[in-house]
Amino acid sequence: MARRRAIQSPEGQISLFASKETPDAFRKAVQVLHSKPKQPLSLLQRKLGNAWAKHAIENSPDANGWWVLGIKDLAEDVGFDSNNRQYLKESAEALMRIVFEWDVMSPTNKRPWKASVMFPEVEIHADVIRYQISSQLRELIVKPEIYAVIDMNVVRRFRRASSLAIWEFCVRFEKIGRTTEVQWEQFRDMILGETAEARTYQEYKYFKAKVLKPAIAEVNSESNLTIDLVEAKIGKRVTSLRFEVHKKLVAEEVVEDGLALEVISELVKLGLLQSEARKVVRDNPVQNVKAAIEYTKRRVADKRAEKLERPAAYFRHALQHGYASTDEAGDAPKRKSPAPKVDVKEAYLQSQLADAERYFHELDPPDQTQLIERYNSQALPPLRLKKKASKAAETAFRRWLVFDTWGEPSPAELLDFAQKMLAEKI
């Protein structure tokens, strides 16, 4: 769970994102995810399409409908570490000409047939690339209603275009555990483009040996998912396929039993993020967690007390300090002490920044992204957290995370902290 240390020096703290990847996810519309290109897409072109879509979601176009992205930033987004600018230009130019058929997984009798290029206009200047999005797709891409969360950190790891395409197909079904069944010929065309129908891959056995097997192996080794191919047959002939999809367990993660799942559900209702709730159950005796939950519920239901604005923060205090195992009706007992001559609250905040960083890194990427989005919605534009965030933005985010996670420190906590600071100086 999100734990506080009693005393921590602000010196020697590391940057929030120094040790782990910054969440770099975006929402990709299902209509785009389930599309069929009329020509094969290279690995770089698939990565470019994702980077441009993500940039369009996070930034507004100019007055003429053009998005502008620095080439250096684009290269970092897609993991393009080559100085071959010509290859990048040729890939972008070719992507501009590829026609896609959209939303091919929806029943044909319930959708109109739609096809277009995704990026009809692309310009490359000395240091920037400018592009427009098809008018047919612009609203779907920028504000998707049905989507899959695509993590660019995972996208950058792939070395095969087919692996990336299959992983994206499976991501949407991560919580369901299995993908929709699709005719293998249609799936082949979604992954390789319609021109792949000729020559080599007209027979399933070649498609499976040359495309599916190596791509599945890369998805399982490089991504956050484990997938298994399931074939449907008529006699001996494969007619369609689907994938069993499992999210990889993090180190030391355990399978929760019914009681643990019930407790996790209660924690989520209090306002904890799901990945934090799972860690709380994993790291603490379940009876202690349940006692802290009940203690928090009694405080929430207490009509005589001031309304509890942050039940999750109250729960964290209760569990950490063992309030539920005492006869106390409120927070830790208040003690009298002379007013400190230093800014105790600021010193206390500084002492919690490293714990906030550890807490953030313990969360799953979707929960991390959710926190960043919530912070960005409240922060001033110069302090919003992006892929290449400034030190000021990272610091502001850490400070916000301390108060968002644990709430304002109580007078008793500040007093206890001040006394320990004094004790260290003696």
N, C-alpha and C positions, 0 to 999 in steps of 0.2 A: 504494500500500500504506500501512499504518500506519507513518509515518516519525517519528522523533524528531529534533528539532533539538538540536544540541550544547548550546546555552545559550538559555534563554528567560526573560524576566522575568515573574514572576507578575502584575505590574502591567498594567492595561489589558486583561485578558482579558474576553471577552464571555461572556454567559450561554450555556449549552449549546444552548438552543433559540431564541436570539434571531434567528438569520438564516434558519432553515428551519422548516417545519412539524414539530411533534412527531408521531411515529407515533401514529396513533389508529385502529388496526385491531381488529377482533374477528372471531370465527369464527361464521359464520351457517350454521345447519343447512340442508342441501340440501332436506330435506322442507319447510322454510319458504320457501326460495329458489324452489323449483319448486311454488308454490301458485297457486291460482286464486281470486281474490276474487269473491264473488257480486255485488258492486257496484264501481263505479269508485273508485280510491284517488287522492286528491289528492297533489301533490308533498309537502306538509307531512305528510300522514298516512304516506306511505312513509318519510319521514325520522324521524318520531316512532317508528314501529315499530322502525327500526334502533337509534335511541338508547335505547329502553327495553330492547331485547334485549341491547345491549352493557352497559348498566348492570346488568342482571340477572346477566350473566356475571361481572362484576367485583365485585359486592357481594351480600351475603346479605340475604334478606328478614327481616322481623321474625317474631315467634313465630306470627303469624296468617297468614303467607304474603304480606304486602304489601311491595313495594319502594317506597322513598321517594326522590324526586329533586327537588332544588331547581329551581324554574321558571327562575331565571336561568341555572343550569347547563344545563338542558334547552334553553333558547333558544340558548345558545352551541353546544351539541352539534349542533343541526340548522341552524345558521346563520340563525335567525329573528331579524332585527334590527328588527322592528316592535314598537311599544308596544301593538298591538292584542291585548290579553290575551283579549278575547272570541273572536277568531278562533281563537286557540290552544285555548281551551276547547272551542269548537264542533268543531274538528278532532279533538280527543281523544275527545270524546263520540261523534262519528260513527264513529270507528275502533273503539270499544267494541262497536258494533252490527254490524260487517261480518263476515259468515261467510266462511271460507276453506275450500276443498277442498285437502287437503294432498298433497304428493308426487305430483303428477299426471304426472310424466315417467316414473315407474316403470311397468313393464308391469302392466296391470289384473289379470291372472291371478296376479300374484305379490304383490299388496298388498291389504289391506282398504281399503274406501272409508272415508275419514275426513274429517269436516268439523266445524268449530267456529269460534267467535270466538277471536282470539288473546289479547285482553286483556278478560276478561269483567267486571272491576270496575275503575273508574277514579274517583278522587276528586281534586278540585282545591281546595286551601285557599289561604290568602293568599299564601304564598311557596313552597309545595311541591305536588308532584303525587304521589299514591299510586296504585299499580296492582297488579293481580294477573295472573298468566299462566295460561292454560288448563291444567287438570290433564293434559289429553291431550298437551300440548306442553312442559310445564315442563322435563322432563328433557332433551328434545331441544334446547331453546333454551339451557339453562344449560351442558350438557355434551355438545355435538354430537360425534358420531363421524365423520360424513361432512359436510364443510362447505366453504364458500368463504370466503376472507379478504376481508372488506369494509373498505375504508379510509374512515373518516368524513371525512377531508380531501377525498377525491374526491366523496363523497356531497353534501357541502355546496356543491359548485360547480354542481350541476345546477339548471336552471330549468324543466325539463319532467319531469312524473311518468313519462312513457313513456321518456324517456332514461335515467333512473335505473333503471327496471325492466329495460330491455334491457341496460344495462351490468352489472347484477348477474347477469343470466342468463349473460352471456359470461365473467364473472370466473372462474367455476369451471373453464372450459375453456382458461384462459390458457396453461397448460403443454402442452396437447394441440395447440392451434393451430386447432381447429375445434369448434363446438358440435355437439350431437346434432341430428339433423334432426327437425322437429316439424311437424305439420299446421298450416297457417297460421291456421285458425280457432281451434285450441286456443291457439296462441301469442297471437293477438289477445286471447283471453279472459284469459290470464295477465297480459297487459300492461294491459288496459283494464277488466277485469271482465266478467262474463258479460252484463250488461245492454247492453254495446256491440254485441251481436249484432244488435239491432234497428236499423232505419233506416239510418244513414249507412254503416256498415262491413260490410254484408253482402257487398259485392263487394271483392275483393282490391285492385283498382286504386285504390280510394279509401283503403283502409287503408294502402297503400304510400305514396301521395302525401301524405296528411295526417298520418300517424303515423310510419311507418318512416323515410322520408327525412329529415325534420327531426331525429328522435331520433338517427339514426346520425350525422348531421353534428355534433350536440352531443357525443355520446360521443367522436367522433374529435378534437374541438377541446378538450374540457374534461377528459378522463380520461387515465389512464395506458395506455389501449389504443387500438389502431386496429382497427376491425372492417369487414368487407365482407359484404354480403348476397349469399347464393347461393340461387337459386330452383330448385326441382324442379318439372318440368311433365309433364303428360300431354297431348300435343298442344300446344295453345296455352294451356291452363289451368294456372295455378299451383296445385299441390296442397300443397306443404310448403316449408319454408325452413330454412336454417341460416346460421351466420355463420363466416367465417374470422376468427380472433382473433390479433392480434400485439401483443406488448408494445412500447411505444415505446422506441426507443433513447435513452439519455441523450446529452448533448453529447459529441462526440468519441469515442463508442463505436464500436468497429470490429467487423466480423464475424470471429470466430475461425476459423482454419483447423484442420485435424486435429491438428497438433502443439500448437497453443495449447490446444485442448480437452483434450488428454491431460495437459498441464501443469496446467491448472486442476483436473482431476480429482485429480491428485497432491496439490495444495495443499489441496483440501477434505479429503482423507484425513488430512492432517497436523493439521487442525482449523481452518483458515481458513474464514470465511464465504464463500459463493460470490461475492457481489458484490465482496468484497475480493480474492478470488483472481483474478477477471477484471481488476481494476484493476492488480494486481501484474504480470500478463502484459502488459497494455497499456502500462504505464509503464517496464518494464525489459527489457533484452535477454534473450531467451528462454534463451540459454546461461548467463547469470548466474543466472537463476531455477532452471534445472535443476541447476546446480552447488551452489546453496544447498540445494536439496531433497536431493541426494545427501549433502551434508555433514551435514544433519540426520538422515538415515536412518542414517548410520554411527554418529552419536552415540547414536541410539535403540538400535541393535543392540549397542553396546559393553557387554558384560556386566561389565567391570571397573569401570565408572563407576557412580555413583549413578543410579537410575532417573530418566529425564527425564519430569517431570510435565507440562510444557507444550511439546510439540513445535512448536506454532504460534509461540509466543513465541521459541523458540530459532531457528526459521527466519527470523523477522523480523530478529533480531540478525545472523544469518549473512549475509543478503542486504544489509542496510544497511551493515555494516562490512566486507564483502568477505572474511569468514573463509575462504570456500571457495577463494579465489585465493592463499592463503598456505599455508605448511607447518605452521601451528599446529594442534594436535590438540584444543584446547579453546577456551575463551573468550579474549578479548583478554588480553595479558600483564599480569600483576600488577606494580604498581610500589610501592615503599616511599615513604611520606610521613608526616610527623607527623599525628597525629589532629586533625581539624578541631575548632574550638571552637564550631561552630554545628551545628545539626541538619541535616547535609548531606542525609540521606535525605528529610526533609520539604521542603527547598529544591529538591531534585531533582524530587520529586513535583509541586510547584507549577509547575516549569518545563515539565512535560509535559501539563498540563491543556488547554492550547490545542490541542496536537497530538491529544489524545484527542478533543476536540470535532470537529476537522476529520475525523479518521478516522471518527467516528460519522456525520457528515453525508455522507460518501462512500458509505456503505452503502445498499442498496436498502431501502425501507420494511419488507418482511417480515423482513429481517435485523436492522433496527433494533428491530422489535417483539420478535424473538427474544431479543436482548440485554437489553431492558428486562424481559421476563418472567423471564429467568434472574436478573437483579439483584434483582427484586422478591421472588423465591422465597427469597433469602438475607437481604434487608434487614429491619430492624425496621419494624413497621407505620408509625410516623411518618415514616420515611425512604423509603417506597416511592414510586416515580415514577408519577404519574397525570397526567391531562390538565392539571390545574391544580396542578402540583407546587410545593412550597415551595422557597425558596432552599436550605434545608438539605438537602432531598432531591436537588436538582440537583447540589449540591456533592458529596454522598455518592456519587451515581452517577458523576460524573466521576472521583473518586478511585478508585472501584472499577474503572472502565473502564481506567484507566492500568495497574493491576496485572493485570487480566484480559487485556489486549491484549499487554503486553510482559513481564509477570512481574516478580518482584522484581529490582531492579537488582543487578548483581554488585558485589563490592568494587572491582574495577578500574574499573567505570563511575562509582561514587560518588567514587572517588579522582580520576579524570579530571575529573569535574564540579567537585569542590572546587578543583582546581588552576586551572581556567578561571575560577571565581569570584574566586579570589585575583588572577589575572592582570588581570581587569577592574578591580579596585580599585587596582592599582598606577598 
